[in-house]
Amino acid sequence: MGSIISKVKSKMESTPAGPVAMSYFSKAQTVKPPLIANDNAFLGDVASSQKLDPAKPISAGFYRLEKGTPLVYEYTYHEMKVIVEGSFDISDEAGNKVHAVPGDVFYFPKGSKITFTTDDYGLGFYCGQREEGTA
């Protein structure tokens, strides 16, 4: 019985008292993310739950690819991505290929190896199950 009480007490101690405020990031899409690979791949986290939930953080932000070198990325976490502007040609090692346009939604499971290319540029919003800054 002591273990049930300690589990309830532990849960209560980790739950914030009172209202929990939302976060708002004005015009976050208008800022070009930092360069992460080659000379044409950019990614930047806008928000993360890491401080509130360090055991199961999620991080979200924008990924931009400009015409040039394809980006091949192996996911070490689960991620969802929504295409916001432009277009991508996205393929995986299973042989799936998609020409992605605004409004398309993708789920990239942990362990998937994805290739991103574009004829011009593409911008996607992502949310991944990982710590901030670890993409």
C-alpha positions as CSV (number, residue, x, y, z in Angstrom):
1,M,0.0,0.0,0.0
2,G,2.9,2.4,0.7
3,S,4.0,2.1,-3.0
4,I,0.6,3.3,-4.2
5,I,0.6,6.3,-1.9
6,S,4.2,7.2,-3.0
7,K,3.2,6.9,-6.7
8,V,0.2,9.2,-6.1
9,K,2.3,11.6,-4.1
10,S,5.0,11.6,-6.7
11,K,2.5,12.3,-9.5
12,M,1.0,15.2,-7.5
13,E,4.4,16.7,-6.8
14,S,5.2,16.7,-10.5
15,T,1.9,18.3,-11.6
16,P,2.0,22.1,-11.6
17,A,-0.4,23.8,-9.1
18,G,-2.9,26.2,-10.7
19,P,-3.3,27.0,-14.4
20,V,-0.6,26.1,-16.8
21,A,0.1,28.8,-19.4
22,M,0.4,28.2,-23.1
23,S,3.3,29.5,-25.1
24,Y,3.0,31.8,-28.1
25,F,5.7,32.4,-30.7
26,S,4.7,35.4,-33.0
27,K,5.7,35.1,-36.6
28,A,8.0,32.1,-36.0
29,Q,7.7,31.1,-39.6
30,T,9.2,34.3,-40.9
31,V,12.7,33.6,-39.4
32,K,15.1,31.5,-41.5
33,P,16.2,28.5,-39.4
34,P,20.0,28.0,-38.8
35,L,22.1,26.1,-41.3
36,I,22.5,22.4,-40.3
37,A,24.0,20.6,-43.3
38,N,25.6,21.2,-46.7
39,D,24.9,24.8,-47.8
40,N,21.1,24.4,-48.3
41,A,19.6,22.6,-45.3
42,F,18.2,24.7,-42.3
43,L,16.5,23.6,-39.1
44,G,15.6,25.3,-35.9
45,D,13.5,24.4,-32.9
46,V,10.9,27.0,-31.9
47,A,9.5,25.3,-28.8
48,S,10.2,22.3,-26.6
49,S,8.4,20.6,-23.7
50,Q,11.8,19.6,-22.3
51,K,11.7,21.8,-19.1
52,L,8.1,20.7,-18.2
53,D,8.5,17.1,-19.2
54,P,12.2,16.0,-19.3
55,A,11.3,12.3,-19.4
56,K,9.3,12.6,-22.6
57,P,10.2,15.8,-24.4
58,I,8.8,16.9,-27.7
59,S,10.4,19.7,-29.8
60,A,8.9,21.6,-32.7
61,G,10.1,24.0,-35.3
62,F,10.8,24.6,-39.0
63,Y,12.9,22.7,-41.5
64,R,13.9,24.4,-44.8
65,L,15.7,22.9,-47.8
66,E,16.8,24.9,-50.8
67,K,17.8,23.7,-54.2
68,G,21.1,21.8,-54.1
69,T,22.5,18.8,-52.2
70,P,19.9,16.3,-51.1
71,L,19.6,15.8,-47.3
72,V,19.7,12.2,-46.2
73,Y,18.6,11.9,-42.5
74,E,18.2,8.9,-40.2
75,Y,15.6,9.5,-37.5
76,T,16.6,8.5,-34.0
77,Y,13.2,9.6,-32.7
78,H,9.6,9.8,-34.0
79,E,8.6,12.9,-36.0
80,M,5.6,14.4,-37.7
81,K,6.1,17.0,-40.4
82,V,3.6,19.3,-42.2
83,I,4.6,20.9,-45.5
84,V,4.0,24.6,-45.2
85,E,5.5,26.2,-48.3
86,G,7.2,25.2,-51.5
87,S,7.7,21.5,-52.2
88,F,9.9,18.5,-51.4
89,D,10.6,15.2,-53.1
90,I,10.8,12.8,-50.1
91,S,11.8,9.1,-50.3
92,D,12.6,6.4,-47.9
93,E,14.7,3.1,-48.0
94,A,11.5,1.1,-48.4
95,G,11.0,2.6,-51.9
96,N,8.3,5.1,-51.1
97,K,8.5,8.4,-53.0
98,V,6.3,11.4,-52.6
99,H,6.2,14.9,-54.2
100,A,5.2,16.8,-51.1
101,V,3.2,20.1,-51.3
102,P,1.7,22.5,-48.7
103,G,-0.8,20.6,-46.5
104,D,0.8,17.2,-46.8
105,V,1.6,15.5,-43.5
106,F,4.3,12.9,-42.9
107,Y,5.1,10.5,-40.0
108,F,8.8,9.5,-39.9
109,P,9.2,6.6,-37.4
110,K,12.3,6.2,-35.4
111,G,14.9,4.3,-37.5
112,S,13.6,5.5,-40.9
113,K,16.2,6.9,-43.3
114,I,14.7,9.7,-45.4
115,T,16.0,11.6,-48.4
116,F,14.8,15.2,-48.9
117,T,15.3,17.1,-52.2
118,T,13.7,20.1,-53.9
119,D,13.7,21.8,-57.2
120,D,13.4,25.2,-55.6
121,Y,12.8,25.2,-51.8
122,G,10.5,23.6,-49.3
123,L,9.5,24.6,-45.7
124,G,8.0,22.1,-43.2
125,F,6.9,22.4,-39.6
126,Y,7.9,19.4,-37.5
127,C,7.2,18.0,-34.1
128,G,9.5,15.3,-32.8
129,Q,9.9,13.2,-29.7
130,R,13.3,14.4,-28.7
131,E,15.2,17.0,-26.6
132,E,15.6,20.5,-27.9
133,G,18.5,21.0,-30.2
134,T,19.2,17.3,-30.8
135,A,18.0,16.8,-34.4
